[in-house]
Amino acid sequence: MAVIDTTRSHAATGFIGHTVAKIGAAVTAWFEARATRRALSQLSDRELDDIGLSRSDIDRIGIYH
């Protein structure tokens, strides 16, 4: 009777799936940060000050993940 060892292929598939999921999450986070930066860029300086931000803060949104 022949035995097929599938442990290795499951481990590889798990690793690849995990890697793809991490890349997908990073891309999603980048798009969300981009949308946030775009929305904040449309606010006036006074509106930004009201929420405790300045124009220079906008560029840093999303880079500390």
Rosetta silent file (secondary structure, phi, psi, omega in degrees, C-alpha in Angstrom):
SEQUENCE: MAVIDTTRSHAATGFIGHTVAKIGAAVTAWFEARATRRALSQLSDRELDDIGLSRSDIDRIGIYH
SCORE:     score description
SCORE:     0.000 S_00000001
   1 L     0.000  132.125 -178.911    0.000    0.000    0.000 S_00000001
   2 L   -88.239  145.548  178.187    1.387    3.395   -0.985 S_00000001
   3 L  -119.624  133.080  178.621    1.414    6.342    1.381 S_00000001
   4 L  -109.403  124.168  179.420    1.329    9.923    0.180 S_00000001
   5 L   -91.913  112.330 -179.895    2.812   12.545    2.473 S_00000001
   6 L  -105.072    6.303 -177.963    0.879   15.791    2.043 S_00000001
   7 H   -59.940  -45.426 -177.236    2.324   17.558    5.073 S_00000001
   8 H   -63.555  -44.883 -177.193    4.863   19.509    3.049 S_00000001
   9 H   -67.418  -34.696  176.472    2.385   20.760    0.442 S_00000001
  10 H   -67.189  -39.000  179.190   -0.053   21.922    3.145 S_00000001
  11 H   -65.241  -43.090  179.091    2.725   23.758    4.918 S_00000001
  12 H   -65.022  -43.269  179.064    3.803   25.430    1.683 S_00000001
  13 H   -63.310  -41.065  177.769    0.219   26.319    0.808 S_00000001
  14 H   -62.149  -42.515  178.853   -0.295   27.720    4.303 S_00000001
  15 H   -64.738  -45.747 -179.675    2.830   29.831    4.012 S_00000001
  16 H   -64.917  -43.583  178.633    1.890   31.093    0.559 S_00000001
  17 H   -61.851  -41.641  178.403   -1.677   31.794    1.647 S_00000001
  18 H   -64.570  -42.400  179.623   -0.450   33.653    4.713 S_00000001
  19 H   -64.041  -44.402  178.833    1.989   35.683    2.620 S_00000001
  20 H   -63.128  -40.955  178.789   -0.691   36.578    0.073 S_00000001
  21 H   -63.273  -41.242  178.731   -3.060   37.580    2.896 S_00000001
  22 H   -65.225  -40.112  178.074   -0.384   39.839    4.443 S_00000001
  23 H   -65.254  -43.120  178.182    0.299   41.490    1.095 S_00000001
  24 H   -61.036  -41.539  178.561   -3.427   41.991    0.560 S_00000001
  25 H   -65.032  -38.871  179.174   -3.785   43.557    4.011 S_00000001
  26 H   -66.362  -41.190  178.235   -0.856   45.902    3.323 S_00000001
  27 H   -64.804  -43.053  177.996   -2.338   47.004    0.010 S_00000001
  28 H   -61.327  -44.441  178.690   -5.730   47.577    1.654 S_00000001
  29 H   -62.433  -38.643  179.181   -4.131   49.628    4.442 S_00000001
  30 H   -64.210  -44.720  179.322   -2.249   51.696    1.864 S_00000001
  31 H   -64.684  -38.791  178.501   -5.445   52.461   -0.067 S_00000001
  32 H   -66.059  -42.408  178.096   -7.286   53.388    3.138 S_00000001
  33 H   -64.782  -38.109  178.204   -4.457   55.707    4.241 S_00000001
  34 H   -62.514  -44.266  178.532   -4.431   57.258    0.770 S_00000001
  35 H   -64.321  -39.079  178.098   -8.181   57.933    0.952 S_00000001
  36 H   -64.558  -45.536  178.471   -7.764   59.440    4.421 S_00000001
  37 H   -60.832  -40.472  179.772   -4.925   61.699    3.239 S_00000001
  38 H   -63.819  -44.565 -179.892   -7.012   62.805    0.274 S_00000001
  39 H   -65.004  -42.596  179.932  -10.016   63.641    2.462 S_00000001
  40 H   -67.439  -32.874  179.488   -7.884   65.528    4.987 S_00000001
  41 H   -64.488  -24.457 -179.281   -6.153   67.459    2.206 S_00000001
  42 L   -83.215   -9.325  178.273   -9.517   68.888    1.196 S_00000001
  43 L   -79.895  154.087  176.034  -10.093   70.405    4.646 S_00000001
  44 L   -76.372  165.555  177.792   -9.187   74.002    5.414 S_00000001
  45 H   -60.063  -38.078  178.843   -6.355   74.836    7.797 S_00000001
  46 H   -64.890  -42.573  178.712   -8.933   75.874   10.395 S_00000001
  47 H   -64.118  -40.750  176.991  -10.778   72.544   10.088 S_00000001
  48 H   -62.822  -42.461  178.369   -7.501   70.662   10.440 S_00000001
  49 H   -61.884  -37.017  178.905   -6.630   72.726   13.513 S_00000001
  50 H   -61.182  -30.965  179.902  -10.033   71.874   15.006 S_00000001
  51 L  -101.377    9.674  173.705   -9.164   68.174   14.884 S_00000001
  52 L    80.780   26.887  179.274   -5.605   68.731   16.077 S_00000001
  53 L  -123.326  160.001  171.402   -3.762   68.279   12.779 S_00000001
  54 L  -124.321  170.627  179.981   -1.636   70.425   10.515 S_00000001
  55 H   -58.022  -37.158 -178.538   -0.890   70.079    6.813 S_00000001
  56 H   -68.494  -23.706  177.998    2.461   68.458    7.601 S_00000001
  57 H   -70.193  -28.193 -175.126    0.703   65.742    9.636 S_00000001
  58 H   -60.969  -42.308 -177.926   -1.267   64.575    6.605 S_00000001
  59 L   -63.763  -24.249 -177.349    1.803   63.189    4.798 S_00000001
  60 L   -88.516   -5.113 -177.846    2.677   60.991    7.777 S_00000001
  61 L   -68.153  127.490  174.978   -0.708   59.245    7.956 S_00000001
  62 L    90.523   -0.700 -177.618   -0.412   55.528    7.346 S_00000001
  63 L   -96.985   -2.779 -178.427    3.357   55.142    7.416 S_00000001
  64 L  -104.441   32.336 -179.229    3.576   53.874   11.029 S_00000001
  65 L   -83.435    0.000    0.000    1.893   50.491   10.541 S_00000001
